[in-house]
Amino acid sequence: MKIAITGKGGVGKSTLAAMLTLLLTRDERRVLAIDADPDANLAGSLGIPPEEQAMIIPIAEQTRLIEERTGAQVKRYGQMFSLNPTVADIAGSYGFNRDGYTLLILGAVDQGGGGCACPEGVLIRALVSDCILHKSEALIMDMEAGVEHLGRATARGVDAMVIVVEPGRRSVDCAKRIVRMAHEIGLGKLAMVANKVASPEDEAFIKEQLPELPLLGCIPFHDAFGEADRQGVAPIDLVPETIVDEYRSILSKLEEGVVL
């Protein structure tokens, strides 16, 4: 199962990615969790302590690795470099392993002056493609608000893209842009999760605005999410079991292929 999670910043993408990752590991599934959002929050949502997070170096900052695999120096433009770097070993060698999952933080690519054709960007795109198309573990990818890390070929390997939406106009408008971008690269396996739902009206608003997207589940607003953030623990450890069950239902629907 390969799942990409996207949506407007702050809607709860990382929380959903962490919940799915931890529920899969509870079922003794091996999981590769990828944080592809430059505003990386997945490690915190997984409950990794700050001192351990500080030890994780994003792939985009692994200068020696990038230069070794691409044959080009980082931040030096106008160079020739490999567009097909070797990446098959990176997840195993550079990922952070904990409690049955491997976490890869991609990091932000500085594109100043170089556009997307830079050694860092090429390595990361090749790495994402390898993880989606060739790795056997379940994959959960926390993305930025778009499809930047997915090409047309890679999109075919994604079982579903889940758009997290909260009951607000900006979140809905962002979701509609993501749907357009996904269709442009041929990714039609789309669904949504409604988050921070405080009333039946909130749920109705989201359904009305995005009628073309299957709704996998509604996560209610709850103070425990904020408390988990303050304590630096995974929300799965604090939220009521009824909410964990809602995430478990979302995972079951994804595994059953309800969006295919």
NUZASE-151014 format. One record per atom (N, C-alpha, C): x, y, z negated; residue in one letter. Coordinates in steps of 0.001 Angstrom, whole numbers, padded with zeros to 6 digits, always signed. Atoms other than C-alpha are relative to their C-alpha. Layout:
N
XYZA ...
//
This chain:
260
+000847-001202+000000M +000000+000000+000000M +000872+001238+000000M -000767-001242-000131K +001413+003371+001084K -000991+001175-000040K +000962-001081+000201I -000456+006436-000215I +000731+001325-000107I -000509-001367+000091A +000355+010112+000387A -001065+000860-000669A +000937-000839+000761I -001210+012650-001980I +000363+001464+000228I -000266-001395-000304T -001574+016300-001076T -001154+000865-000498T +001006-000949+000468G -003595+019421-001840G +000681+001296-000410G -000516-001294+000437K -003202+023002-002962K +000793-000152-001305K -000794+000048+001219G -000582+023597-005634G -000853+000225-001241G +000701-000167+001263G -001904+023169-009160G -001315-000739-000127G +001306+000675+000074V -004922+021013-008314V +000062-001338-000745V -000121+001279+000699G -003534+017878-009966G +000565-001119+000849G -000612+001019-000852K -001610+016086-007203K +000942-000899-000791K -001008+000770+000728S +001221+015049-009490S -000641-000890-001059S +000693+000815+000996T -001179+013835-012160T -000595-001239+000647T +000556+001155-000704L -002979+011609-009649L +001103-000957+000412L -001112+000862-000418A +000335+010319-008267A +000559-000784-001183A -000533+000667+001187A +001569+009531-011779A -000967-001063-000510A +000988+000959+000475M -001659+007842-012800M -000009-001255+000868M +000010+001163-000885L -001681+005586-009731L +001277-000815-000177L -001275+000691+000193T +001998+004776-010221T -000015-000836-001273T -000027+000696+001284L +001578+003827-013884L -001038-001120-000064L +000995+001079-000032L -001600+001829-013277L +000514-001184+000813L -000573+001080-000799L +000181-000158-010578L +001065-000756-000782L -001038+000678+000782T +003125-000867-012866T -000619-000812-001138T +000692+000798+001026R +000692-002026-015573R -000484-001325+000572R +000398+001234-000674D -000451-004582-013017D +001208-000782+000507D -001266+000654-000340E +003211-005623-012650E +000309+000093+001488E -000373-000279-001387R +003479-004137-009171R +001243+000875+000013R -001151-000873-000182R +006777-002648-008059R -000451+001224+000796R +000464-001241-000612V +006241+000996-007122V +001185+000907+000313V -000928-001058-000367L +008320+003546-005258L -000786+001303-000021L +000673-001295+000130A +007175+007021-006355A +000917+001074+000575A -000801-001033-000654I +008385+009893-004178I -000596+001364-000299I +000426-001384+000198D +008184+013526-005230D +000530+000808+001175D -000363-000735-001209A +008182+015368-001897A -000436+001455-000067A +000419-001389+000193D +006887+018656-003317D +001191+000800-000519D -001121-000804+000503P +009602+021345-003656P -000190+000474-001439P +000294-000354+001388D +007867+022377-006891D -000215-001298-000777D +000065+001379+000486A +008675+018966-008341A -000575-000091-001411A +000646+000186+001302N +006366+017936-011197N -000262-001461-000338N +000393+001386+000196L +006033+014182-010810L +000721-000637-001185L -000735+000591+001124A +008748+013278-013313A -000662+000332-001331A +000683-000396+001221G +006974+015250-016020G -001334-000700-000158G +001296+000672+000063S +003612+013732-015141S +000136-001480-000321S -000268+001392+000331L +005172+010285-015469L +000443-000167-001446L -000412+000060+001395G +006242+011189-018997G +001483-000230-000201G -001450+000139+000137I +009988+011073-018305I +000511+001136-000878I -000466-001050+000914P +011681+012964-021167P +000898+001018+000713P -000794-001050-000651P +013350+016296-020254P +001475-000342+000131P -001428+000307-000076E +016836+014988-021067E +000295-001023+001096E -000182+000944-001100E +016356+012146-018585E -000283+000667+001344E +000268-000739-001233Q +014817+014443-015975Q +001219+000786+000449Q -001172-000815-000324A +017952+016589-016168A +001077-000819+000707A -000998+000867-000618M +019971+013588-014975M -000350-000355+001442M +000447+000357-001354I +017951+013194-011759I +000394+001113+000964I -000428-000992-000998I +019612+014974-008833I -000828-000198+001265I +000794+000137-001225P +017217+015642-005920P +000872-000364+001200P -000750+000434-001178I +018278+014109-002614I +000534+001198+000784I -000441-001183-000751A +018476+017565-000977A +001225+000662-000615A -001175-000570+000671E +021170+018473-003523E +001171-000974-000067E -001067+001007-000012Q +023243+015329-002978Q +000922+000292+001188Q -000814-000491-001119T +025805+017130-000826T +000898-001086+000579T -000923+001025-000511R +028303+014279-000580R -000753-001060+000792R +000805+000992-000701L +025585+011809+000409L -000450+000521+001357L +000494-000588-001251I +024137+014145+003050I +001115+000085+001035I -001107-000161-000936E +027517+014866+004594E +000537-001340+000485E -000485+001331-000369E +028564+011221+004550E -000918-000653+001026E +000945+000704-000870R +025383+009991+006244R -000267+000729+001317R +000308-000746-001228T +024901+012789+008792T +001244+000408+000782T -001220-000415-000677G +028518+013608+009591G +000114+001497+000184G -000041-001461-000108A +027933+017338+009087A +000097+000611-001380A -000111-000694+001267Q +028712+019819+006364Q -001286+000768-000294Q +001211-000683+000432V +025812+021232+004385V +000198+001504+000074V +000037-001460-000078K +024925+024892+005003K +001049+000577+000963K -000851-000513-001071R +027240+025183+007999R -000736-000292+001305R +000881+000159-001143Y +025197+025786+011101Y +000779-000105+001311Y -000624+000146-001303G +025915+025070+014758G +000827-001264+000131G -000783+001233-000031Q +027264+021565+014098Q -000749-001100+000753Q +000584+001234-000499M +026686+018246+015786M -000094-000961-001176M +000107+000988+001067F +025348+015595+013421F -000994-001075+000399F +000849+001145-000308S +023574+012256+013406S -001459+000310-000292S +001440-000148+000187L +019822+012407+013884L -000630-001292-000520L +000481+001289+000498N +019512+008768+012753N +000933-000521-001091N -000908+000430+001065P +021442+008536+009488P -000456-001298-000655P +000309+001222+000738T +021634+005294+007545T -000600+000372-001348T +000701-000399+001233V +019137+005566+004681V -000590-001176-000766V +000714+001139+000577A +017943+002039+003875A +000363-000274-001451A -000456+000302+001358D +019976+001831+000658D -000260+001131-000990D +000053-001185+000863I +019194+005289-000735I -001000-000169-001136I +001001+000148+001064A +016016+004458-002652A +000531-000876-001124A -000521+000895+001015G +017738+001590-004433G +001191+000550-000742G -001245-000481+000598S +021013+003398-005080S -000133+001348-000692S +000097-001363+000515Y +019856+006945-005827Y -001320+000284-000719Y +001264-000191+000705G +016391+006435-007306G +000170-000162-001504G +000033+000109+001465F +015589+006735-011013F -000939-001132-000354F +000775+001201+000311N +014400+003375-012312N -000478+000028-001440N +000569-000027+001350R +012035+003167-015268R -001319-000762-000019R +001288+000664+000282D +009301+000810-016479D -000700-000547+001236D +000618+000644-001148G +008741-000944-013167G -000172+000875+001226G +000079-000857-001190Y +008864+002052-010840Y +001347+000652+000270Y -001175-000767-000411T +011578+003882-008919T -000477+001370+000450T +000363-001375-000358L +011318+007672-008671L +001093+000622+000847L -000884-000775-000868L +012892+009606-005810L -000512+001433+000053L +000349-001408-000141I +012873+013399-005962I +000732+000538+001221I -000624-000440-001241L +013487+014820-002500L +000627+001378-000130L -000544-001336+000165G +013990+018467-003463G -000318+000904+001180G +000287-001006-001029A +013679+021653-001424A +001173+000134+000948A -001024-000199-001023V +015561+022103+001833V +000088+001479+000316V -000222-001399-000352D +017049+025550+002349D +000145+000096+001503D +000018-000031-001456Q +016147+026246+005957Q +000476+001333+000577Q -000417-001313-000468G +017616+029747+006173G +000946-000070+001174G -000855-000058-001177G +018976+030264+009667G +000057-001295+000776G -000168+001269-000677G +018804+026596+010527G -001275-000677+000420G +001253+000659-000315G +015127+025847+010908G -000057-001352-000672G +000133+001320+000615C +014230+022241+010241C +001115-000932+000444C -001056+000866-000511A +017182+020846+012229A +001285+000217-000793A -001171-000097+000857C +019614+020786+009321C +000293-001389-000544C -000324+001341+000491P +021472+017788+007862P -000892-000466-001137P +000850+000384+001127E +019414+017833+004647E -001378-000435+000480E +001338+000304-000503G +016116+017911+006527G -000044-001294+000777G -000050+001225-000793V +017136+015158+008928V +000109-001219-000900V -000154+001135+000914L +018248+012882+006091L -001303-000283-000743L +001225+000199+000775I +015066+013439+004090I -001107-000575+000875I +001042+000549-000875R +012769+012808+007056R +000272-001468+000327R -000345+001396-000267A +014662+009613+007880A -000263-000867-001227A +000219+000740+001243L +014446+008551+004222L -001484-000259-000216L +001453+000174+000154V +010683+009143+004038V -000522-001035+000986V +000437+000957-001010S +010183+007229+007271S +000383-001422-000396S -000447+001334+000408D +012228+004303+005977D -000835-000529-001158D +000774+000437+001166C +010339+004191+002674C -001418-000409+000383C +001381+000296-000401I +006949+004231+004388I -000077-001212+000915I +000120+001030-001030L +007678+001896+007269L +000696-001311-000335L -000835+001193+000169H +010199-000568+005875H +000125-000527-001426H -000113+000476+001373K +010020-000818+002075K -001232-000837-000359K +001088+000912+000345S +007917-003608+000574S -000783+000434-001236S +000702-000430+001202E +007005-001856-002695E -001228+000842+000359E +001069-000990-000118A +003777+000023-003161A +000649+001381-000045A -000590-001343-000062L +004505+003662-002345L -001052+001048-000310L +000852-001138+000338I +002946+006746-003904I +000835+001250+000222I -000782-001194-000329M +004117+010066-002447M -000772+001267-000355M +000556-001287+000415D +003366+013413-004094D +000557+001065+000935D -000446-000910-001051M +003509+015906-001220M -000349+001447-000315M +000425-001389+000059E +003359+019647-000839E -001317+000125+000758E +001320-000193-000602A +000188+021174+000599A +000094-000029+001521A -000111+000126-001440G +000624+019831+004100G +000467-001387+000379G -000461+001292-000503V +002078+017024+006213V +001444+000107+000485V -001324-000313-000503E +005617+018383+006618E +000940-001191+000038E -000917+001130+000059H +007315+015125+005680H -000430-001169+000877H +000528+001097-000800L +005226+013005+008048L +000039+000354+001484L +000061-000131-001444G +005826+012644+011776G -001064-000924+000545G +001046+000836-000593R +003537+010904+014241R +000258-001484-000232R -000321+001415+000199A +005378+007593+013946A -000180-000389-001465A +000090+000301+001422T +005571+007759+010153T -001451-000061-000462T +001405-000058+000416A +001879+008621+009835A -000708-001328+000202A +000643+001293-000256R +000988+005221+011277R +000224-000985-001142R -000287+000905+001100G +002528+003556+008236G -000695+000364-001293G +000692-000443+001209V +000459+005508+005700V -001393-000611-000036V +001320+000617+000105D -002569+003579+004490D -001095+001027-000241D +000985-001066+000220A -004316+006758+003344A +000715+001252-000482A -000407-001263+000600M -003723+010421+002663M -001152+000475-000871M +001017-000437+000950V -005603+011546-000418V +000199+001486-000280V -000043-001440+000253I -006399+015252-000711I -000694+000265-001330I +000575-000344+001300V -006927+016439-004271V -000620+001385+000109V +000749-001245-000145V -009546+019190-004441V -000630+000367-001332V +000713-000491+001171E -010767+021309-007323E -001147+000888+000472E +001185-000751-000438P -014090+023196-007256P +000264+001501+000122P -000296-001404-000253G -012826+026465-005815G +000226+000223+001480G -000092-000292-001424R -012763+028194-002446R +001411-000188+000553R -001363+000116-000519R -008973+028348-002095R +000442-001452+000121R -000329+001422-000072S -008591+024655-002853S -000691-000662+001185S +000746+000557-001121V -011298+023767-000329V +000595+000452+001333V -000585-000503-001245D -009789+026012+002364D +001334-000686+000288D -001263+000717-000171C -006390+024390+001791C -000255-001417+000481C +000337+001361-000411A -007975+020947+002107A -000394-000054+001472A +000408-000028-001407K -009527+021915+005440K +001207+000180+000920K -001222-000155-000802R -006119+023060+006750R +000773-001307+000058R -000712+001273+000035I -004577+019777+005650I -000665-001009+000929I +000729+000907-000895V -007296+017835+007481V +000368+000287+001451V -000362-000353-001378R -006515+019753+010689R +001410-000461+000329R -001385+000404-000246M -002774+019136+010354M +000126-001509+000089M -000069+001460-000016A -003295+015456+009609A -000517-000558+001325A +000545+000459-001276H -005433+015000+012708H +000976+000290+001140H -000955-000354-001049E -002754+016727+014798E +001105-001040+000151E -001041+001028-000093I -000257+013979+013959I -000600-001402+000054I +000653+001286-000162G -002807+011225+014348G -000281-000743-001281G +000296+000635+001282L -003407+010549+010665L -001485+000202-000298L +001431-000121+000201G -007092+009831+010408G -000521-000662-001259G +000416+000730+001202K -007122+007796+007189K +000022+000955-001190K +000041-001061+001000L -008169+010623+004886L -001121-000242-001000L +001021+000055+001043A -010059+010745+001615A +000313+001100-000997A -000257-001042+000994M -010378+013106-001330M -000345-000486-001392M +000323+000174+001414V -010414+013107-005099V -000364+001369-000543V +000413-001257+000629A -012333+015837-006901A +000590+000037-001411A -000668-000121+001296N -010396+017085-009923N -000487+001238-000743N +000418-001113+000866K -011170+019399-012848K -001491+000295+000156K +001445-000131-000184V -014877+018765-012367V -000660+000174-001367V +000605-000315+001300A -016840+020378-015206A -001516-000113+000001A +001465+000039-000063S -020423+019996-013976S -000432-000697+001281S +000517+000558-001249P -022632+018304-011375P +000076+001006+001153P -000090-001035-001039E -022576+021627-009517E +001387+000033+000626E -001364+000046-000528D -018788+021396-009184D +000143-001134+001018D -000081+001148-000911E -019059+017946-007616E -000792+000264+001273E +000833-000279-001168A -021871+019062-005308A +000671+001002+000930A -000694-000999-000815F -019833+022075-004132F +001076-000651+000861F -001081+000646-000740I -016876+019905-003132I -000560-000899+001100I +000613+000876-001002K -019070+017355-001334K -000587+000803+001155K +000633-000835-001027E -020915+020106+000525E +001038+000619+000925E -001022-000687-000783Q -017717+021820+001663Q +000841-000954+000848Q -000856+000961-000706L -015897+018655+002780L -000778-001304+000251L +000869+001174-000168P -018646+016272+003931P +000646-001127+000802P -000622+001021-000846E -016337+014451+006364E +000983-000886-000751E -000988+000763+000758L -014013+013173+003621L -000674-000945-000990L +000515+000916+001031P -014843+010031+001631P +000474+000466-001380P -000340-000400+001359L -014936+010877-002073L +000317-001253-000802L -000443+001187+000725L -012902+008312-004015L -000375+000045-001479L +000322-000117+001411G -013733+009690-007454G +000039+001433-000470G +000027-001331+000609C -014299+012676-009702C +000674-000079-001372C -000703-000044+001274I -011910+013464-012536I -000513+001201-000786I +000546-001136+000763P -013536+015578-015250P +001090+000868-000607P -000897-000882+000737F -011864+018584-016793F +000056-000481-001449F -000141+000445+001386H -010430+017585-020185H +001248+000634-000605H -001119-000660+000675D -008188+019327-022722D +001209-000906-000165D -001115+000931+000204A -006057+016180-023029A +001072+000148+001069A -001003-000199-001041F -004357+016969-019719F +000975+001115-000393F -000851-001081+000462G -003069+020261-021084G +000840-000398-001193G -000744+000449+001179E -002067+018629-024350E +001149-000923+000397E -001072+000883-000481A -000080+015972-022495A +001146+000818+000572A -001033-000873-000564D +001768+018719-020633D +000797+000678-001108D -000696-000662+001110R +002577+020528-023885R +000909-000969-000745R -000794+000990+000723Q +003847+017325-025488Q +001072-000651+000868Q -000970+000610-000901G +005793+016272-022405G -000178-001497+000150G +000285+001426-000159V +004073+012892-022157V -000909-000197+001201V +000879+000306-001123A +002182+011161-019377A -001454+000135-000424A +001418-000128+000357P -001538+012057-019354P -000670-001338-000288P +000616+001306+000214I -002356+008344-019215I +000053-000420-001462I -000148+000348+001415D -001194+008158-022848D -000945+000774-000915D +000824-000843+000861L -003604+010835-024098L -001462+000106+000411L +001373-000224-000437V -006724+011046-021960V -000885-001167-000443V +000916+001080+000395P -009833+009041-022974P +000015-001146+001006P -000024+001182-000866E -010083+005523-021586E -001027+000110+001122E +000993-000169-001070T -013174+006554-019612T +000608+000718+001202T -000661-000707-001098I -010982+008911-017568I +001025-000912+000671I -000934+000977-000575V -008294+006256-017114V -000767-000963+000903V +000826+000901-000818D -011073+004004-015809D -000374+000641+001332D +000324-000682-001261E -011972+006643-013212E +001193-000064+000957E -001201+000152-000828Y -008378+006639-011967Y +000145-001440+000475Y -000091+001414-000376R -008459+002838-011994R -000986-000312+001130R +000981+000194-001072S -011591+002951-009828S +000522+000572+001319S -000595-000598-001208I -009827+005275-007372I +001046-000933+000592I -001026+000934-000469L -006898+002857-007168L -000633-001231+000648L +000668+001174-000557S -009243-000071-006563S -000554+000284+001390S +000550-000357-001308K -010934+001738-003690K +001105+000120+001046K -001125-000101-000931L -007561+002511-002116L +000518-001383+000373L -000487+001352-000275E -006464-001098-002444E -000983-000778+000868E +001017+000666-000810E -009755-002236-000893E -000097+000591+001397E +000004-000600-001336G -009156+000089+002057G -001274+000707+000362G +001297-000614-000292V -012361+002060+001731V +000108+001177+000958V -000117-001150-000903V -010915+004937+003796V +000424-000420+001397V -000481+000453-001309L -009810+002778+006715L -001135-000103+001002L 
//
